[in-house]
Amino acid sequence: MAGFWANLLGGHTPLQPADELEACGLLVRATDRGFVVSGETYRHHQALRRAGGHWQAEAKSWLFEDGEALATVAALIRAPASAGLAEQHAPFVDKPLAHGTKHYHGHRDRLRQRFLEVGGEALADYELLELLLFFSIRTRDTKPLAKALITRFGSLAAVLAVESSRLAEIAEFRDDQERRFTSVLLRLVREIDVRAQRAGLSGAPVIGSPEALEAYLASAFSHEAVEEFHALFLDTQNRLMRDECLGRGTVDHTPLYPREIAKRALELGAVALILVHNHPSGDPTPSPEDVATTRRVIEALEPLNILVYDHVIVGKGRQTSFRGEGLL
């Protein structure tokens, strides 16, 4: 083992740092990009960051460009607490609980602190949801409920968009009050997210920001249980003026009235618009009726010199652009 580390670190780094890192539960491996440190990294995250490590959220590991940084990590970890290094005071070492203290009290504090110090990328989806549920459920462990919600509805995004009535499917709720407060909280977070993305679109040309537009449409429409038809009204600089719902129907049909769209476009002073609707089935393939409806709207707006720039169908994880498919 000693010979391995001597060769791996080019003979310049003492053997002790490598051994110390392994003793602390850190796993080190060499790659073509540098050295990757994984394992029990969280309790030493400040030392890893101070030594120049770069957090890789997807791989749940830290990347270092050279082996010298590993010696720095080891030195920071073994430094005495009197040196003032924050990482020497492990924030999540479990302490004996006082008599009558619920175990989740300490867990909540640890999870909050972990989020504040490391950031959301270091937390799993269920942990982020668990944190959110602290605000609607104040007196018990929320981890089982967070996991149950994601398991039942498929993803964190789907949980945030779930209809209030469907929360009754989750047995982990203790009572109606927990369910009601959680419903309000989830809907509030989703609405804030959608509005924030919409505000970002308002300041720049929508047509010139396809990635931002796609992200906004996914947040706003991909998890709706019934079909909604919207129009994004654009000004002379192709910036978003309004996103308005033109109709809300069943799981597979929404009535649409081209004259009402034309009237609203004139009221707003819009010069162009993008039609948007979702397919709750998840498949964004245009139907013959979708194509015919688009044609009727174009014909209604053409005499008014108002352009239908695109029609986007939003599915689950996919979107179809009529312009991109050559249907306009």
Legacy VTK file of the C-alpha trace (Angstrom):
# vtk DataFile Version 3.0
C-alpha trace
ASCII
DATASET POLYDATA
POINTS 328 float
0.000 0.000 0.000
2.818 2.394 0.876
4.527 1.773 -2.462
1.284 2.369 -4.294
0.829 5.816 -2.743
4.470 6.738 -3.267
4.116 6.049 -6.992
0.648 7.536 -7.255
1.630 10.853 -5.696
4.846 11.103 -7.645
7.090 10.451 -4.671
6.636 14.030 -3.409
3.825 13.562 -0.889
4.533 11.646 2.331
2.794 8.371 2.837
1.110 9.555 6.026
-1.510 11.872 4.403
-2.865 9.056 2.249
-3.087 6.754 5.227
-4.719 9.478 7.307
-7.354 10.133 4.669
-8.209 6.458 4.466
-8.401 6.267 8.250
-10.923 9.126 8.159
-13.166 7.230 5.754
-12.034 9.086 2.633
-11.386 7.113 -0.530
-8.849 8.497 -3.017
-8.401 7.491 -6.630
-6.373 8.923 -9.477
-8.043 9.954 -12.751
-6.911 11.757 -15.890
-8.334 14.968 -14.388
-6.577 14.666 -11.022
-7.475 13.001 -7.722
-11.037 12.161 -6.716
-11.911 11.967 -3.032
-15.139 10.206 -2.049
-16.518 8.309 0.923
-17.361 10.040 4.199
-16.594 13.509 2.821
-19.247 15.594 4.501
-17.757 15.884 7.977
-14.498 17.075 6.361
-16.062 19.224 3.640
-14.549 22.471 4.898
-11.060 20.975 4.889
-11.633 19.607 1.396
-12.824 22.991 0.178
-9.961 24.906 1.821
-7.453 22.615 0.172
-8.803 23.606 -3.241
-11.217 20.776 -3.877
-14.065 21.126 -6.355
-17.366 19.491 -5.372
-18.861 17.222 -8.042
-22.515 16.910 -7.142
-23.432 14.082 -9.517
-20.488 11.916 -8.461
-20.814 12.905 -4.762
-17.068 13.464 -4.615
-14.337 16.125 -4.530
-11.821 16.700 -7.334
-8.237 17.864 -6.741
-5.846 18.800 -9.535
-2.695 17.467 -7.854
-1.558 15.190 -5.058
-0.083 18.010 -2.973
-3.620 19.097 -2.105
-4.191 15.726 -0.423
-1.413 16.499 2.061
-3.127 19.826 2.749
-6.414 18.059 3.441
-4.708 15.698 5.868
-3.002 18.617 7.638
-6.280 20.487 8.000
-8.050 17.432 9.365
-5.415 16.698 11.990
-4.966 20.373 13.009
-5.901 20.951 16.662
-9.171 22.698 17.415
-7.217 25.603 18.891
-6.059 26.481 15.369
-9.539 27.849 14.773
-10.384 25.623 11.840
-14.126 25.250 11.565
-13.803 21.792 10.121
-12.338 20.504 13.362
-15.701 20.996 15.044
-17.684 18.264 13.309
-21.196 19.716 13.174
-22.983 16.405 12.834
-21.394 14.215 15.472
-24.332 12.751 17.323
-24.452 13.728 20.983
-26.336 11.868 23.706
-29.900 13.124 23.748
-31.330 14.630 26.897
-34.091 12.676 28.550
-37.372 13.245 26.703
-35.707 14.753 23.575
-37.028 13.421 20.285
-34.352 12.032 17.962
-35.575 14.084 15.006
-34.841 17.385 16.762
-31.096 16.876 16.377
-31.583 15.452 12.913
-33.448 18.558 11.760
-30.679 20.823 13.005
-28.043 18.701 11.282
-29.931 18.636 7.990
-30.512 22.409 8.057
-26.847 23.048 8.788
-25.756 20.645 6.071
-27.919 22.472 3.542
-26.556 25.872 4.598
-22.912 24.825 4.567
-22.727 22.504 1.580
-25.700 23.604 -0.509
-28.638 21.827 -2.077
-26.560 19.949 -4.658
-25.111 17.760 -1.912
-28.573 16.635 -0.749
-30.745 13.930 -2.269
-34.200 14.857 -3.548
-35.914 13.267 -0.550
-33.672 15.292 1.792
-34.635 18.565 0.101
-38.295 17.604 0.393
-37.718 16.553 3.999
-36.321 20.029 4.714
-39.337 21.651 3.092
-41.746 19.545 5.122
-40.238 20.919 8.325
-42.403 23.988 7.698
-45.710 22.122 7.515
-45.010 19.308 9.982
-43.303 20.578 13.099
-43.527 17.751 15.592
-42.201 14.567 14.018
-39.704 12.994 11.644
-40.510 13.972 8.038
-38.093 11.621 6.267
-40.587 8.717 5.865
-43.196 11.098 4.455
-40.716 12.688 2.029
-39.681 9.275 0.721
-43.302 8.127 0.447
-44.283 11.204 -1.584
-41.441 10.784 -4.078
-42.063 7.038 -4.377
-45.783 7.546 -4.990
-45.582 10.432 -7.478
-42.282 9.613 -9.153
-40.079 12.674 -8.664
-39.540 15.809 -6.614
-40.971 17.949 -9.422
-44.092 15.780 -9.578
-44.588 16.111 -5.814
-44.480 19.909 -6.046
-47.129 19.824 -8.785
-49.440 17.212 -7.284
-53.122 18.002 -6.925
-54.191 18.532 -3.326
-56.777 15.742 -3.515
-54.102 13.178 -4.389
-52.262 13.712 -1.125
-54.994 11.573 0.439
-53.230 8.612 -1.220
-50.307 8.983 1.191
-50.874 7.035 4.404
-47.898 8.656 6.156
-49.918 11.813 6.878
-51.125 11.727 10.479
-54.213 13.905 10.014
-56.041 16.364 7.761
-54.176 19.335 9.174
-50.792 17.915 8.165
-52.156 17.155 4.715
-53.728 20.592 4.288
-50.665 22.544 5.449
-48.398 20.437 3.229
-50.654 20.997 0.225
-50.446 24.766 0.649
-46.684 24.625 1.091
-46.071 22.517 -2.023
-48.307 24.687 -4.199
-46.654 27.834 -2.867
-43.137 26.624 -3.667
-44.136 25.623 -7.162
-45.878 28.949 -7.831
-42.821 30.879 -6.640
-40.593 28.783 -8.916
-42.824 29.321 -11.965
-43.119 33.064 -11.340
-39.380 33.455 -10.893
-38.716 31.720 -14.206
-41.430 33.776 -15.894
-39.814 36.974 -14.595
-36.524 35.865 -16.129
-38.197 35.436 -19.502
-39.785 38.879 -19.307
-36.432 40.639 -19.358
-34.973 39.005 -22.472
-36.215 37.993 -25.939
-38.078 34.713 -25.500
-37.159 33.553 -28.992
-33.481 34.107 -28.195
-33.660 32.129 -24.957
-34.852 28.638 -25.981
-33.285 26.908 -22.963
-34.935 29.305 -20.500
-38.268 28.962 -22.294
-38.075 25.165 -22.257
-37.251 25.141 -18.523
-40.145 27.478 -17.772
-42.640 25.425 -19.776
-41.467 22.212 -18.109
-41.961 23.724 -14.652
-45.331 25.217 -15.472
-46.973 22.451 -17.507
-45.287 19.054 -17.503
-47.037 17.723 -14.376
-50.532 19.127 -14.902
-53.217 16.449 -14.534
-55.538 17.991 -17.159
-54.911 19.757 -20.433
-54.320 23.509 -20.372
-53.958 25.842 -23.338
-51.907 29.017 -22.909
-50.664 31.905 -25.018
-47.374 33.657 -24.382
-47.933 37.190 -25.681
-44.776 38.922 -26.963
-43.921 42.596 -27.505
-42.018 44.186 -30.389
-38.713 42.951 -28.943
-40.034 39.400 -28.499
-40.106 39.752 -24.708
-42.807 38.037 -22.697
-45.678 40.378 -21.868
-48.161 37.901 -20.395
-48.669 34.192 -20.043
-52.412 33.629 -20.012
-54.489 30.490 -19.763
-56.903 30.307 -22.680
-58.713 27.209 -21.490
-58.558 24.255 -19.147
-60.269 21.042 -20.081
-60.136 17.309 -19.540
-57.181 14.946 -19.669
-57.165 15.050 -23.474
-59.145 18.069 -24.704
-59.385 21.814 -24.161
-61.803 24.031 -26.136
-60.057 26.972 -27.837
-61.578 30.076 -29.461
-59.293 31.859 -31.973
-61.329 35.087 -31.895
-60.814 35.401 -28.145
-57.078 35.007 -28.652
-57.097 37.745 -31.306
-59.100 40.049 -29.041
-56.711 39.555 -26.137
-53.632 40.097 -28.303
-55.048 43.450 -29.454
-55.860 44.462 -25.880
-52.275 43.798 -24.788
-50.698 45.309 -27.875
-48.877 42.056 -28.629
-47.199 41.639 -32.003
-46.554 37.897 -31.712
-47.396 34.934 -29.543
-46.423 31.377 -28.770
-49.179 28.845 -28.221
-48.545 26.267 -25.507
-50.496 23.312 -24.252
-49.692 20.149 -22.336
-50.461 16.507 -22.941
-51.137 14.897 -19.528
-50.432 11.505 -21.103
-46.783 12.588 -21.277
-46.469 12.132 -25.056
-46.017 15.530 -26.794
-46.743 14.216 -30.287
-49.151 16.625 -32.058
-52.573 15.229 -32.907
-54.456 16.145 -36.118
-56.700 18.340 -33.963
-53.645 20.155 -32.575
-52.497 20.936 -36.106
-55.976 22.075 -37.183
-56.378 24.295 -34.110
-53.039 25.960 -34.778
-54.080 26.683 -38.345
-57.335 28.297 -37.185
-55.485 30.586 -34.774
-53.002 31.616 -37.469
-55.861 32.462 -39.833
-57.599 34.550 -37.162
-54.445 36.558 -36.369
-53.043 36.960 -39.877
-55.271 39.956 -40.894
-54.128 41.716 -37.674
-50.423 41.267 -38.523
-49.927 39.257 -35.325
-47.497 36.381 -35.773
-47.933 32.924 -34.274
-44.263 32.237 -33.777
-44.635 28.686 -32.489
-46.892 26.134 -30.868
-45.220 24.020 -28.180
-46.681 20.839 -26.734
-45.314 19.922 -23.313
-45.108 16.288 -22.226
-43.246 14.605 -19.400
-39.550 15.187 -20.022
-40.109 16.124 -23.686
-41.492 19.031 -25.678
-42.491 19.329 -29.325
-42.127 22.580 -31.260
-44.339 22.977 -34.308
-41.767 25.305 -35.839
-38.987 22.841 -35.132
-41.033 20.039 -36.717
-41.857 22.117 -39.795
-45.565 22.281 -38.951
-45.763 26.100 -39.150
LINES 1 329
328 0 1 2 3 4 5 6 7 8 9 10 11 12 13 14 15 16 17 18 19 20 21 22 23 24 25 26 27 28 29 30 31 32 33 34 35 36 37 38 39 40 41 42 43 44 45 46 47 48 49 50 51 52 53 54 55 56 57 58 59 60 61 62 63 64 65 66 67 68 69 70 71 72 73 74 75 76 77 78 79 80 81 82 83 84 85 86 87 88 89 90 91 92 93 94 95 96 97 98 99 100 101 102 103 104 105 106 107 108 109 110 111 112 113 114 115 116 117 118 119 120 121 122 123 124 125 126 127 128 129 130 131 132 133 134 135 136 137 138 139 140 141 142 143 144 145 146 147 148 149 150 151 152 153 154 155 156 157 158 159 160 161 162 163 164 165 166 167 168 169 170 171 172 173 174 175 176 177 178 179 180 181 182 183 184 185 186 187 188 189 190 191 192 193 194 195 196 197 198 199 200 201 202 203 204 205 206 207 208 209 210 211 212 213 214 215 216 217 218 219 220 221 222 223 224 225 226 227 228 229 230 231 232 233 234 235 236 237 238 239 240 241 242 243 244 245 246 247 248 249 250 251 252 253 254 255 256 257 258 259 260 261 262 263 264 265 266 267 268 269 270 271 272 273 274 275 276 277 278 279 280 281 282 283 284 285 286 287 288 289 290 291 292 293 294 295 296 297 298 299 300 301 302 303 304 305 306 307 308 309 310 311 312 313 314 315 316 317 318 319 320 321 322 323 324 325 326 327
